[in-house]
């Protein structure tokens, strides 16, 4: 899967801040994570509006996480960076009319979206950083997470 540039850069910035565990300058984040600095500042505003990061002005200012890494999910980051685009797409979809077959396709697509969102909402930044520490076992770690999320969804169905 290929993320949009905004999602990719925003995810990198959040993971960087979580790994550093302190306030980091936009210059350091941009340089270390290969993100254009001006673009990072725009994305940081969206992440700040979503309550995921805090901005500290001043000589020793910068950005830091507003929550613990265990309280930030991949879905929260994606929604913070893509919500405007999704709302526009939803409006276009709902304005189209269609027969029963079209409605079935729309329901199927909605199920895919819900499943995707549920899984991404189960992945926290802390988990992702922990999976990297597991080295060769990182895929197993994520597979176990996917299995657990599947069971949770089945129980709530």
ABEGO torsion letter per residue (X at the ends): XBBBAAAAAAAAAAAAAAAAGBBBBAAAAAAAAGBBAAAAAAAAAAAAAAGABBBBBEAABEBBBABBAAABBAAAAAAAAAAAAAAAAAAAAAABBBBAAAAAAAAAAAAAAAAAAAAAAABBAAAAAAAAAAEAAAAAAAAAAAAAAAAAAAAAX
